[in-house]
Amino acid sequence: MYAFTTEIIGALAGVLTTIAFLPQVLRTWQTRSAGDISFAWLGTFVAGLMLWFIYGVLIVSWPVIVANSVTIALVLTILGLKISEHRGLARAQVKEVG
Amino acid sequence: MYAFTTEIIGALAGVLTTIAFLPQVLRTWQTRSAGDISFAWLGTFVAGLMLWFIYGVLIVSWPVIVANSVTIALVLTILGLKISEHRGLARAQVKEVG
């Protein structure tokens, strides 16, 4: 029962911090623009999340594992949008020059 | 040794995700402006962080405890700036009306 309560608290924590992150992802998805989000930030954040994930596996904490998996997926979505935007811009510039 | 490596990975994870959050705090601190940051976001995020903190205490995970303490302090700094900004605006409006 005690361990169950602990996991519930951890799960709720994961839900809240993930929800707090959702507006950013939705905004990037809707505007299809991630120009204001730096690669440095994305890289640092995703590296940190991956280490949290590994840490969660090592200490066998489901809330840490699941919450970080979801956030990693969301951040990679932003990263994907940013890369495709970057390529689009590069193509547009090539066309202009050509 | 195994447990030590685990804690190092957790500590590094905490350092990286906290570093990723610093630019936002520095920006808010320098511009003294938190108008674009919603109370809803701050409330959800800080509630989530506090639950992560409690979860960290329950599972006795130092990385989870320390990383979330630092981030809570940073988010409360933003919240403090936002509240003082809010009050300043309210005073300015009273002056305008008066």
N, CA and C atoms of all chains as a GROMACS GRO file, in nm:
protein
  588
    1MET      N    1   0.083  -0.120   0.000
    1MET     CA    2   0.000   0.000   0.000
    1MET      C    3   0.087   0.125   0.000
    2TYR      N    4   0.192   0.121   0.085
    2TYR     CA    5   0.283   0.234   0.094
    2TYR      C    6   0.352   0.257  -0.042
    3ALA      N    7   0.404   0.147  -0.099
    3ALA     CA    8   0.473   0.156  -0.227
    3ALA      C    9   0.376   0.202  -0.336
    4PHE      N   10   0.250   0.160  -0.324
    4PHE     CA   11   0.148   0.198  -0.422
    4PHE      C   12   0.124   0.349  -0.419
    5THR      N   13   0.110   0.403  -0.296
    5THR     CA   14   0.092   0.547  -0.280
    5THR      C   15   0.210   0.622  -0.340
    6THR      N   16   0.332   0.571  -0.315
    6THR     CA   17   0.453   0.633  -0.369
    6THR      C   18   0.447   0.640  -0.521
    7GLU      N   19   0.408   0.527  -0.583
    7GLU     CA   20   0.404   0.524  -0.730
    7GLU      C   21   0.296   0.619  -0.783
    8ILE      N   22   0.184   0.631  -0.710
    8ILE     CA   23   0.076   0.722  -0.750
    8ILE      C   24   0.127   0.867  -0.748
    9ILE      N   25   0.200   0.902  -0.641
    9ILE     CA   26   0.256   1.037  -0.630
    9ILE      C   27   0.354   1.063  -0.744
   10GLY      N   28   0.438   0.964  -0.772
   10GLY     CA   29   0.534   0.977  -0.882
   10GLY      C   30   0.463   0.990  -1.017
   11ALA      N   31   0.356   0.911  -1.036
   11ALA     CA   32   0.282   0.916  -1.162
   11ALA      C   33   0.216   1.053  -1.180
   12LEU      N   34   0.157   1.104  -1.072
   12LEU     CA   35   0.091   1.235  -1.075
   12LEU      C   36   0.194   1.344  -1.105
   13ALA      N   37   0.312   1.331  -1.045
   13ALA     CA   38   0.421   1.426  -1.069
   13ALA      C   39   0.456   1.427  -1.218
   14GLY      N   40   0.469   1.306  -1.274
   14GLY     CA   41   0.503   1.294  -1.416
   14GLY      C   42   0.396   1.353  -1.506
   15VAL      N   43   0.269   1.328  -1.472
   15VAL     CA   44   0.158   1.382  -1.551
   15VAL      C   45   0.163   1.536  -1.549
   16LEU      N   46   0.182   1.594  -1.431
   16LEU     CA   47   0.182   1.741  -1.420
   16LEU      C   48   0.298   1.807  -1.494
   17THR      N   49   0.420   1.755  -1.476
   17THR     CA   50   0.534   1.819  -1.545
   17THR      C   51   0.527   1.797  -1.696
   18THR      N   52   0.465   1.684  -1.738
   18THR     CA   53   0.448   1.661  -1.882
   18THR      C   54   0.342   1.756  -1.938
   19ILE      N   55   0.230   1.772  -1.865
   19ILE     CA   56   0.124   1.866  -1.906
   19ILE      C   57   0.181   2.007  -1.918
   20ALA      N   58   0.267   2.045  -1.823
   20ALA     CA   59   0.326   2.179  -1.823
   20ALA      C   60   0.410   2.201  -1.949
   21PHE      N   61   0.460   2.091  -2.006
   21PHE     CA   62   0.546   2.100  -2.123
   21PHE      C   63   0.466   2.099  -2.253
   22LEU      N   64   0.341   2.050  -2.247
   22LEU     CA   65   0.258   2.034  -2.367
   22LEU      C   66   0.231   2.163  -2.447
   23PRO      N   67   0.198   2.277  -2.382
   23PRO     CA   68   0.170   2.399  -2.460
   23PRO      C   69   0.282   2.434  -2.558
   24GLN      N   70   0.408   2.415  -2.514
   24GLN     CA   71   0.523   2.444  -2.601
   24GLN      C   72   0.521   2.355  -2.724
   25VAL      N   73   0.494   2.225  -2.702
   25VAL     CA   74   0.492   2.129  -2.813
   25VAL      C   75   0.377   2.163  -2.908
   26LEU      N   76   0.257   2.190  -2.852
   26LEU     CA   77   0.140   2.223  -2.935
   26LEU      C   78   0.166   2.348  -3.017
   27ARG      N   79   0.228   2.449  -2.952
   27ARG     CA   80   0.257   2.574  -3.020
   27ARG      C   81   0.351   2.551  -3.139
   28THR      N   82   0.457   2.473  -3.114
   28THR     CA   83   0.553   2.442  -3.220
   28THR      C   84   0.484   2.364  -3.332
   29TRP      N   85   0.396   2.272  -3.293
   29TRP     CA   86   0.326   2.189  -3.390
   29TRP      C   87   0.231   2.273  -3.476
   30GLN      N   88   0.158   2.365  -3.410
   30GLN     CA   89   0.060   2.447  -3.483
   30GLN      C   90   0.128   2.550  -3.572
   31THR      N   91   0.230   2.618  -3.518
   31THR     CA   92   0.296   2.723  -3.597
   31THR      C   93   0.396   2.662  -3.695
   32ARG      N   94   0.430   2.532  -3.673
   32ARG     CA   95   0.533   2.466  -3.754
   32ARG      C   96   0.662   2.549  -3.754
   33SER      N   97   0.682   2.620  -3.643
   33SER     CA   98   0.799   2.707  -3.634
   33SER      C   99   0.872   2.684  -3.502
   34ALA      N  100   1.000   2.650  -3.512
   34ALA     CA  101   1.078   2.627  -3.391
   34ALA      C  102   1.204   2.713  -3.394
   35GLY      N  103   1.195   2.824  -3.470
   35GLY     CA  104   1.311   2.911  -3.488
   35GLY      C  105   1.364   2.970  -3.357
   36ASP      N  106   1.270   2.994  -3.262
   36ASP     CA  107   1.311   3.056  -3.136
   36ASP      C  108   1.365   2.956  -3.035
   37ILE      N  109   1.360   2.828  -3.073
   37ILE     CA  110   1.410   2.724  -2.982
   37ILE      C  111   1.548   2.683  -3.030
   38SER      N  112   1.650   2.697  -2.944
   38SER     CA  113   1.787   2.672  -2.990
   38SER      C  114   1.821   2.523  -2.988
   39PHE      N  115   1.910   2.484  -3.080
   39PHE     CA  116   1.961   2.348  -3.084
   39PHE      C  117   2.035   2.317  -2.954
   40ALA      N  118   2.104   2.418  -2.899
   40ALA     CA  119   2.179   2.400  -2.774
   40ALA      C  120   2.084   2.359  -2.662
   41TRP      N  121   1.970   2.428  -2.654
   41TRP     CA  122   1.872   2.397  -2.549
   41TRP      C  123   1.816   2.256  -2.570
   42LEU      N  124   1.773   2.227  -2.695
   42LEU     CA  125   1.715   2.096  -2.725
   42LEU      C  126   1.814   1.984  -2.693
   43GLY      N  127   1.941   2.005  -2.732
   43GLY     CA  128   2.045   1.904  -2.709
   43GLY      C  129   2.068   1.879  -2.561
   44THR      N  130   2.083   1.988  -2.486
   44THR     CA  131   2.107   1.976  -2.342
   44THR      C  132   1.990   1.906  -2.274
   45PHE      N  133   1.867   1.952  -2.310
   45PHE     CA  134   1.747   1.899  -2.246
   45PHE      C  135   1.728   1.751  -2.277
   46VAL      N  136   1.744   1.713  -2.404
   46VAL     CA  137   1.720   1.574  -2.442
   46VAL      C  138   1.829   1.483  -2.383
   47ALA      N  139   1.952   1.532  -2.373
   47ALA     CA  140   2.059   1.454  -2.309
   47ALA      C  141   2.025   1.431  -2.162
   48GLY      N  142   1.978   1.536  -2.096
   48GLY     CA  143   1.937   1.525  -1.955
   48GLY      C  144   1.823   1.425  -1.937
   49LEU      N  145   1.723   1.435  -2.025
   49LEU     CA  146   1.607   1.344  -2.017
   49LEU      C  147   1.649   1.199  -2.037
   50MET      N  148   1.743   1.177  -2.132
   50MET     CA  149   1.789   1.039  -2.157
   50MET      C  150   1.863   0.983  -2.035
   51LEU      N  151   1.942   1.069  -1.969
   51LEU     CA  152   2.010   1.025  -1.847
   51LEU      C  153   1.909   0.995  -1.736
   52TRP      N  154   1.804   1.079  -1.725
   52TRP     CA  155   1.697   1.052  -1.627
   52TRP      C  156   1.632   0.917  -1.657
   53PHE      N  157   1.612   0.889  -1.786
   53PHE     CA  158   1.552   0.762  -1.828
   53PHE      C  159   1.640   0.645  -1.782
   54ILE      N  160   1.771   0.654  -1.812
   54ILE     CA  161   1.865   0.548  -1.771
   54ILE      C  162   1.865   0.534  -1.618
   55TYR      N  163   1.866   0.649  -1.550
   55TYR     CA  164   1.862   0.648  -1.403
   55TYR      C  165   1.735   0.578  -1.354
   56GLY      N  166   1.620   0.608  -1.418
   56GLY     CA  167   1.493   0.545  -1.383
   56GLY      C  168   1.499   0.394  -1.399
   57VAL      N  169   1.564   0.348  -1.508
   57VAL     CA  170   1.578   0.203  -1.531
   57VAL      C  171   1.665   0.143  -1.420
   58LEU      N  172   1.777   0.211  -1.387
   58LEU     CA  173   1.871   0.159  -1.287
   58LEU      C  174   1.809   0.150  -1.147
   59ILE      N  175   1.725   0.249  -1.111
   59ILE     CA  176   1.664   0.242  -0.977
   59ILE      C  177   1.523   0.179  -0.985
   60VAL      N  178   1.486   0.130  -1.105
   60VAL     CA  179   1.356   0.068  -1.129
   60VAL      C  180   1.240   0.156  -1.079
   61SER      N  181   1.235   0.278  -1.132
   61SER     CA  182   1.127   0.370  -1.098
   61SER      C  183   1.039   0.393  -1.221
   62TRP      N  184   0.919   0.335  -1.220
   62TRP     CA  185   0.830   0.348  -1.335
   62TRP      C  186   0.791   0.492  -1.366
   63PRO      N  187   0.758   0.573  -1.261
   63PRO     CA  188   0.724   0.712  -1.294
   63PRO      C  189   0.837   0.785  -1.367
   64VAL      N  190   0.962   0.766  -1.322
   64VAL     CA  191   1.076   0.832  -1.387
   64VAL      C  192   1.093   0.780  -1.530
   65ILE      N  193   1.079   0.649  -1.549
   65ILE     CA  194   1.094   0.589  -1.683
   65ILE      C  195   0.987   0.641  -1.779
   66VAL      N  196   0.859   0.631  -1.738
   66VAL     CA  197   0.748   0.668  -1.827
   66VAL      C  198   0.745   0.818  -1.855
   67ALA      N  199   0.757   0.900  -1.748
   67ALA     CA  200   0.750   1.046  -1.766
   67ALA      C  201   0.859   1.094  -1.861
   68ASN      N  202   0.980   1.039  -1.845
   68ASN     CA  203   1.089   1.085  -1.930
   68ASN      C  204   1.078   1.031  -2.073
   69SER      N  205   1.022   0.910  -2.089
   69SER     CA  206   0.999   0.857  -2.224
   69SER      C  207   0.905   0.949  -2.301
   70VAL      N  208   0.794   0.989  -2.236
   70VAL     CA  209   0.695   1.074  -2.301
   70VAL      C  210   0.758   1.210  -2.337
   71THR      N  211   0.832   1.269  -2.241
   71THR     CA  212   0.892   1.400  -2.267
   71THR      C  213   0.998   1.390  -2.376
   72ILE      N  214   1.077   1.281  -2.378
   72ILE     CA  215   1.176   1.261  -2.485
   72ILE      C  216   1.106   1.259  -2.620
   73ALA      N  217   0.991   1.186  -2.629
   73ALA     CA  218   0.917   1.178  -2.755
   73ALA      C  219   0.870   1.317  -2.797
   74LEU      N  220   0.822   1.398  -2.702
   74LEU     CA  221   0.775   1.533  -2.732
   74LEU      C  222   0.889   1.623  -2.779
   75VAL      N  223   1.004   1.615  -2.710
   75VAL     CA  224   1.118   1.700  -2.746
   75VAL      C  225   1.173   1.659  -2.883
   76LEU      N  226   1.172   1.527  -2.911
   76LEU     CA  227   1.219   1.481  -3.042
   76LEU      C  228   1.125   1.529  -3.153
   77THR      N  229   0.994   1.542  -3.121
   77THR     CA  230   0.899   1.598  -3.218
   77THR      C  231   0.938   1.741  -3.252
   78ILE      N  232   0.968   1.820  -3.148
   78ILE     CA  233   1.011   1.959  -3.170
   78ILE      C  234   1.140   1.961  -3.252
   79LEU      N  235   1.233   1.871  -3.215
   79LEU     CA  236   1.362   1.865  -3.286
   79LEU      C  237   1.339   1.831  -3.433
   80GLY      N  238   1.248   1.736  -3.460
   80GLY     CA  239   1.216   1.697  -3.597
   80GLY      C  240   1.161   1.814  -3.677
   81LEU      N  241   1.066   1.889  -3.617
   81LEU     CA  242   1.009   2.006  -3.682
   81LEU      C  243   1.117   2.109  -3.711
   82LYS      N  244   1.207   2.126  -3.615
   82LYS     CA  245   1.313   2.226  -3.630
   82LYS      C  246   1.409   2.188  -3.744
   83ILE      N  247   1.443   2.059  -3.751
   83ILE     CA  248   1.534   2.014  -3.856
   83ILE      C  249   1.469   2.030  -3.993
   84SER      N  250   1.339   1.992  -4.005
   84SER     CA  251   1.272   2.004  -4.135
   84SER      C  252   1.257   2.150  -4.175
   85GLU      N  253   1.236   2.238  -4.074
   85GLU     CA  254   1.226   2.383  -4.097
   85GLU      C  255   1.362   2.435  -4.148
   86HIS      N  256   1.468   2.389  -4.082
   86HIS     CA  257   1.605   2.426  -4.113
   86HIS      C  258   1.638   2.390  -4.258
   87ARG      N  259   1.597   2.267  -4.298
   87ARG     CA  260   1.622   2.220  -4.434
   87ARG      C  261   1.542   2.302  -4.534
   88GLY      N  262   1.416   2.332  -4.498
   88GLY     CA  263   1.330   2.412  -4.584
   88GLY      C  264   1.392   2.548  -4.610
   89LEU      N  265   1.444   2.610  -4.503
   89LEU     CA  266   1.509   2.741  -4.513
   89LEU      C  267   1.632   2.732  -4.603
   90ALA      N  268   1.711   2.625  -4.584
   90ALA     CA  269   1.833   2.606  -4.663
   90ALA      C  270   1.798   2.593  -4.811
   91ARG      N  271   1.690   2.516  -4.841
   91ARG     CA  272   1.646   2.499  -4.980
   91ARG      C  273   1.602   2.634  -5.037
   92ALA      N  274   1.524   2.709  -4.957
   92ALA     CA  275   1.474   2.840  -5.002
   92ALA      C  276   1.591   2.932  -5.036
   93GLN      N  277   1.696   2.926  -4.953
   93GLN     CA  278   1.813   3.011  -4.976
   93GLN      C  279   1.887   2.970  -5.103
   94VAL      N  280   1.896   2.839  -5.126
   94VAL     CA  281   1.962   2.788  -5.246
   94VAL      C  282   1.888   2.837  -5.369
   95LYS      N  283   1.752   2.831  -5.363
   95LYS     CA  284   1.669   2.878  -5.474
   95LYS      C  285   1.692   3.026  -5.502
   96GLU      N  286   1.697   3.105  -5.393
   96GLU     CA  287   1.717   3.249  -5.407
   96GLU      C  288   1.850   3.279  -5.476
   97VAL      N  289   1.955   3.209  -5.427
   97VAL     CA  290   2.088   3.230  -5.483
   97VAL      C  291   2.092   3.184  -5.628
   98GLY      N  292   2.030   3.062  -5.653
   98GLY     CA  293   2.026   3.006  -5.788
   98GLY      C  294   1.937   3.097  -5.873
   99MET      N  295   2.975   0.042  -0.565
   99MET     CA  296   3.022   0.098  -0.692
   99MET      C  297   2.907   0.114  -0.789
  100TYR      N  298   2.823   0.008  -0.798
  100TYR     CA  299   2.708   0.012  -0.888
  100TYR      C  300   2.614   0.125  -0.848
  101ALA      N  301   2.582   0.131  -0.717
  101ALA     CA  302   2.492   0.235  -0.666
  101ALA      C  303   2.553   0.372  -0.688
  102PHE      N  304   2.685   0.382  -0.674
  102PHE     CA  305   2.755   0.509  -0.691
  102PHE      C  306   2.740   0.557  -0.836
  103THR      N  307   2.763   0.466  -0.933
  103THR     CA  308   2.747   0.499  -1.075
  103THR      C  309   2.604   0.548  -1.101
  104THR      N  310   2.507   0.478  -1.042
  104THR     CA  311   2.366   0.516  -1.058
  104THR      C  312   2.343   0.658  -1.012
  105GLU      N  313   2.397   0.692  -0.894
  105GLU     CA  314   2.376   0.827  -0.840
  105GLU      C  315   2.444   0.932  -0.927
  106ILE      N  316   2.562   0.896  -0.984
  106ILE     CA  317   2.634   0.988  -1.072
  106ILE      C  318   2.550   1.017  -1.196
  107ILE      N  319   2.491   0.910  -1.254
  107ILE     CA  320   2.406   0.928  -1.372
  107ILE      C  321   2.286   1.016  -1.337
  108GLY      N  322   2.225   0.992  -1.222
  108GLY     CA  323   2.111   1.073  -1.179
  108GLY      C  324   2.152   1.218  -1.157
  109ALA      N  325   2.269   1.239  -1.096
  109ALA     CA  326   2.318   1.374  -1.068
  109ALA      C  327   2.343   1.449  -1.200
  110LEU      N  328   2.404   1.380  -1.296
  110LEU     CA  329   2.433   1.440  -1.426
  110LEU      C  330   2.303   1.474  -1.498
  111ALA      N  331   2.204   1.384  -1.487
  111ALA     CA  332   2.072   1.409  -1.547
  111ALA      C  333   2.013   1.536  -1.488
  112GLY      N  334   2.021   1.549  -1.354
  112GLY     CA  335   1.966   1.666  -1.286
  112GLY      C  336   2.036   1.794  -1.328
  113VAL      N  337   2.171   1.787  -1.341
  113VAL     CA  338   2.249   1.905  -1.381
  113VAL      C  339   2.206   1.948  -1.522
  114LEU      N  340   2.194   1.853  -1.615
  114LEU     CA  341   2.160   1.887  -1.754
  114LEU      C  342   2.019   1.946  -1.767
  115THR      N  343   1.918   1.882  -1.704
  115THR     CA  344   1.782   1.936  -1.719
  115THR      C  345   1.768   2.070  -1.646
  116THR      N  346   1.848   2.091  -1.539
  116THR     CA  347   1.844   2.220  -1.470
  116THR      C  348   1.911   2.327  -1.555
  117ILE      N  349   2.026   2.294  -1.617
  117ILE     CA  350   2.096   2.386  -1.706
  117ILE      C  351   2.005   2.427  -1.822
  118ALA      N  352   1.930   2.328  -1.875
  118ALA     CA  353   1.839   2.355  -1.987
  118ALA      C  354   1.731   2.456  -1.948
  119PHE      N  355   1.702   2.461  -1.819
  119PHE     CA  356   1.596   2.550  -1.771
  119PHE      C  357   1.650   2.689  -1.738
  120LEU      N  358   1.783   2.701  -1.716
  120LEU     CA  359   1.844   2.828  -1.673
  120LEU      C  360   1.823   2.947  -1.768
  121PRO      N  361   1.837   2.931  -1.902
  121PRO     CA  362   1.820   3.046  -1.991
  121PRO      C  363   1.687   3.118  -1.968
  122GLN      N  364   1.579   3.040  -1.944
  122GLN     CA  365   1.447   3.100  -1.920
  122GLN      C  366   1.450   3.187  -1.794
  123VAL      N  367   1.513   3.132  -1.689
  123VAL     CA  368   1.520   3.206  -1.562
  123VAL      C  369   1.603   3.333  -1.580
  124LEU      N  370   1.719   3.320  -1.645
  124LEU     CA  371   1.808   3.435  -1.666
  124LEU      C  372   1.738   3.543  -1.748
  125ARG      N  373   1.664   3.499  -1.852
  125ARG     CA  374   1.592   3.591  -1.938
  125ARG      C  375   1.488   3.670  -1.858
  126THR      N  376   1.412   3.597  -1.778
  126THR     CA  377   1.309   3.661  -1.695
  126THR      C  378   1.374   3.756  -1.595
  127TRP      N  379   1.489   3.715  -1.540
  127TRP     CA  380   1.559   3.796  -1.441
  127TRP      C  381   1.612   3.925  -1.506
  128GLN      N  382   1.671   3.912  -1.625
  128GLN     CA  383   1.730   4.028  -1.693
  128GLN      C  384   1.624   4.124  -1.744
  129THR      N  385   1.520   4.071  -1.808
  129THR     CA  386   1.417   4.158  -1.865
  129THR      C  387   1.319   4.204  -1.757
  130ARG      N  388   1.324   4.137  -1.639
  130ARG     CA  389   1.229   4.165  -1.531
  130ARG      C  390   1.086   4.157  -1.585
  131SER      N  391   1.067   4.071  -1.685
  131SER     CA  392   0.937   4.060  -1.748
  131SER      C  393   0.896   3.914  -1.761
  132ALA      N  394   0.782   3.880  -1.704
  132ALA     CA  395   0.734   3.742  -1.712
  132ALA      C  396   0.592   3.740  -1.767
  133GLY      N  397   0.560   3.844  -1.844
  133GLY     CA  398   0.424   3.859  -1.898
  133GLY      C  399   0.383   3.744  -1.989
  134ASP      N  400   0.482   3.688  -2.062
  134ASP     CA  401   0.449   3.580  -2.156
  134ASP      C  402   0.441   3.444  -2.090
  135ILE      N  403   0.472   3.440  -1.959
  135ILE     CA  404   0.466   3.313  -1.888
  135ILE      C  405   0.336   3.310  -1.808
  136SER      N  406   0.251   3.210  -1.835
  136SER     CA  407   0.119   3.209  -1.771
  136SER      C  408   0.124   3.152  -1.629
  137PHE      N  409   0.033   3.204  -1.545
  137PHE     CA  410   0.020   3.152  -1.409
  137PHE      C  411  -0.020   3.004  -1.414
  138ALA      N  412  -0.102   2.968  -1.513
  138ALA     CA  413  -0.146   2.828  -1.527
  138ALA      C  414  -0.026   2.737  -1.546
  139TRP      N  415   0.067   2.781  -1.634
  139TRP     CA  416   0.186   2.700  -1.659
  139TRP      C  417   0.271   2.690  -1.532
  140LEU      N  418   0.297   2.806  -1.469
  140LEU     CA  419   0.380   2.808  -1.348
  140LEU      C  420   0.319   2.720  -1.239
  141GLY      N  421   0.186   2.730  -1.222
  141GLY     CA  422   0.117   2.652  -1.119
  141GLY      C  423   0.127   2.503  -1.144
  142THR      N  424   0.100   2.462  -1.269
  142THR     CA  425   0.106   2.320  -1.304
  142THR      C  426   0.247   2.266  -1.285
  143PHE      N  427   0.345   2.344  -1.335
  143PHE     CA  428   0.484   2.300  -1.331
  143PHE      C  429   0.535   2.287  -1.186
  144VAL      N  430   0.506   2.390  -1.104
  144VAL     CA  431   0.557   2.388  -0.968
  144VAL      C  432   0.487   2.278  -0.886
  145ALA      N  433   0.358   2.253  -0.912
  145ALA     CA  434   0.287   2.144  -0.844
  145ALA      C  435   0.352   2.010  -0.880
  146GLY      N  436   0.383   1.993  -1.010
  146GLY     CA  437   0.448   1.870  -1.055
  146GLY      C  438   0.585   1.852  -0.991
  147LEU      N  439   0.663   1.962  -0.986
  147LEU     CA  440   0.797   1.956  -0.927
  147LEU      C  441   0.790   1.919  -0.778
  148MET      N  442   0.689   1.975  -0.708
  148MET     CA  443   0.676   1.946  -0.564
  148MET      C  444   0.641   1.799  -0.542
  149LEU      N  445   0.556   1.744  -0.632
  149LEU     CA  446   0.524   1.600  -0.621
  149LEU      C  447   0.647   1.516  -0.652
  150TRP      N  448   0.730   1.558  -0.751
  150TRP     CA  449   0.855   1.486  -0.780
  150TRP      C  450   0.945   1.489  -0.656
  151PHE      N  451   0.949   1.605  -0.589
  151PHE     CA  452   1.031   1.619  -0.468
  151PHE      C  453   0.985   1.519  -0.361
  152ILE      N  454   0.852   1.516  -0.336
  152ILE     CA  455   0.796   1.422  -0.236
  152ILE      C  456   0.827   1.277  -0.277
  153TYR      N  457   0.810   1.250  -0.407
  153TYR     CA  458   0.839   1.116  -0.459
  153TYR      C  459   0.987   1.081  -0.434
  154GLY      N  460   1.076   1.178  -0.459
  154GLY     CA  461   1.219   1.158  -0.437
  154GLY      C  462   1.250   1.125  -0.292
  155VAL      N  463   1.180   1.194  -0.199
  155VAL     CA  464   1.199   1.168  -0.055
  155VAL      C  465   1.151   1.026  -0.023
  156LEU      N  466   1.033   0.989  -0.078
  156LEU     CA  467   0.975   0.857  -0.048
  156LEU      C  468   1.061   0.742  -0.099
  157ILE      N  469   1.122   0.759  -0.219
  157ILE     CA  470   1.206   0.650  -0.271
  157ILE      C  471   1.354   0.673  -0.236
  158VAL      N  472   1.380   0.778  -0.154
  158VAL     CA  473   1.516   0.815  -0.112
  158VAL      C  474   1.612   0.825  -0.231
  159SER      N  475   1.578   0.913  -0.325
  159SER     CA  476   1.663   0.936  -0.441
  159SER      C  477   1.718   1.078  -0.436
  160TRP      N  478   1.848   1.090  -0.402
  160TRP     CA  479   1.909   1.221  -0.390
  160TRP      C  480   1.904   1.302  -0.518
  161PRO      N  481   1.934   1.241  -0.635
  161PRO     CA  482   1.924   1.322  -0.759
  161PRO      C  483   1.786   1.382  -0.778
  162VAL      N  484   1.680   1.303  -0.754
  162VAL     CA  485   1.543   1.353  -0.773
  162VAL      C  486   1.515   1.466  -0.672
  163ILE      N  487   1.559   1.447  -0.546
  163ILE     CA  488   1.536   1.547  -0.441
  163ILE      C  489   1.608   1.678  -0.474
  164VAL      N  490   1.738   1.669  -0.503
  164VAL     CA  491   1.818   1.790  -0.524
  164VAL      C  492   1.779   1.863  -0.653
  165ALA      N  493   1.765   1.787  -0.765
  165ALA     CA  494   1.732   1.850  -0.893
  165ALA      C  495   1.599   1.924  -0.883
  166ASN      N  496   1.500   1.862  -0.819
  166ASN     CA  497   1.369   1.927  -0.810
  166ASN      C  498   1.370   2.044  -0.713
  167SER      N  499   1.450   2.036  -0.606
  167SER     CA  500   1.461   2.150  -0.513
  167SER      C  501   1.513   2.273  -0.587
  168VAL      N  502   1.621   2.252  -0.666
  168VAL     CA  503   1.681   2.364  -0.739
  168VAL      C  504   1.581   2.422  -0.839
  169THR      N  505   1.513   2.332  -0.914
  169THR     CA  506   1.418   2.382  -1.015
  169THR      C  507   1.300   2.452  -0.949
  170ILE      N  508   1.254   2.401  -0.834
  170ILE     CA  509   1.145   2.468  -0.761
  170ILE      C  510   1.189   2.609  -0.723
  171ALA      N  511   1.313   2.624  -0.673
  171ALA     CA  512   1.365   2.757  -0.635
  171ALA      C  513   1.366   2.850  -0.756
  172LEU      N  514   1.408   2.798  -0.872
  172LEU     CA  515   1.414   2.879  -0.994
  172LEU      C  516   1.274   2.921  -1.039
  173VAL      N  517   1.180   2.826  -1.037
  173VAL     CA  518   1.043   2.856  -1.081
  173VAL      C  519   0.978   2.957  -0.986
  174LEU      N  520   1.006   2.943  -0.855
  174LEU     CA  521   0.949   3.037  -0.758
  174LEU      C  522   1.007   3.177  -0.779
  175THR      N  523   1.134   3.185  -0.826
  175THR     CA  524   1.195   3.314  -0.859
  175THR      C  525   1.115   3.380  -0.972
  176ILE      N  526   1.085   3.302  -1.077
  176ILE     CA  527   1.005   3.353  -1.189
  176ILE      C  528   0.867   3.397  -1.139
  177LEU      N  529   0.807   3.312  -1.053
  177LEU     CA  530   0.674   3.342  -0.999
  177LEU      C  531   0.678   3.473  -0.919
  178GLY      N  532   0.784   3.491  -0.839
  178GLY     CA  533   0.799   3.613  -0.761
  178GLY      C  534   0.809   3.736  -0.850
  179LEU      N  535   0.890   3.726  -0.956
  179LEU     CA  536   0.904   3.837  -1.052
  179LEU      C  537   0.770   3.868  -1.117
  180LYS      N  538   0.697   3.762  -1.150
  180LYS     CA  539   0.568   3.779  -1.218
  180LYS      C  540   0.467   3.848  -1.127
  181ILE      N  541   0.466   3.808  -0.999
  181ILE     CA  542   0.372   3.868  -0.905
  181ILE      C  543   0.405   4.015  -0.882
  182SER      N  544   0.536   4.047  -0.867
  182SER     CA  545   0.574   4.187  -0.843
  182SER      C  546   0.544   4.272  -0.967
  183GLU      N  547   0.560   4.211  -1.088
  183GLU     CA  548   0.529   4.279  -1.213
  183GLU      C  549   0.379   4.307  -1.220
  184HIS      N  550   0.300   4.207  -1.183
  184HIS     CA  551   0.155   4.213  -1.182
  184HIS      C  552   0.108   4.327  -1.092
  185ARG      N  553   0.168   4.336  -0.972
  185ARG     CA  554   0.133   4.441  -0.876
  185ARG      C  555   0.172   4.577  -0.930
  186GLY      N  556   0.291   4.584  -0.994
  186GLY     CA  557   0.337   4.710  -1.052
  186GLY      C  558   0.239   4.759  -1.156
  187LEU      N  559   0.194   4.667  -1.242
  187LEU     CA  560   0.097   4.701  -1.347
  187LEU      C  561  -0.033   4.750  -1.285
  188ALA      N  562  -0.078   4.680  -1.180
  188ALA     CA  563  -0.203   4.716  -1.114
  188ALA      C  564  -0.192   4.857  -1.057
  189ARG      N  565  -0.076   4.889  -0.994
  189ARG     CA  566  -0.054   5.024  -0.937
  189ARG      C  567  -0.055   5.128  -1.048
  190ALA      N  568   0.012   5.097  -1.161
  190ALA     CA  569   0.020   5.190  -1.273
  190ALA      C  570  -0.120   5.220  -1.327
  191GLN      N  571  -0.205   5.116  -1.332
  191GLN     CA  572  -0.341   5.135  -1.382
  191GLN      C  573  -0.423   5.221  -1.288
  192VAL      N  574  -0.403   5.201  -1.156
  192VAL     CA  575  -0.475   5.281  -1.056
  192VAL      C  576  -0.435   5.428  -1.072
  193LYS      N  577  -0.305   5.453  -1.093
  193LYS     CA  578  -0.256   5.590  -1.111
  193LYS      C  579  -0.319   5.655  -1.234
  194GLU      N  580  -0.324   5.575  -1.344
  194GLU     CA  581  -0.381   5.626  -1.469
  194GLU      C  582  -0.527   5.666  -1.450
  195VAL      N  583  -0.602   5.577  -1.385
  195VAL     CA  584  -0.745   5.602  -1.361
  195VAL      C  585  -0.760   5.721  -1.268
  196GLY      N  586  -0.678   5.720  -1.156
  196GLY     CA  587  -0.685   5.830  -1.059
  196GLY      C  588  -0.629   5.952  -1.128
   0.00000   0.00000   0.00000
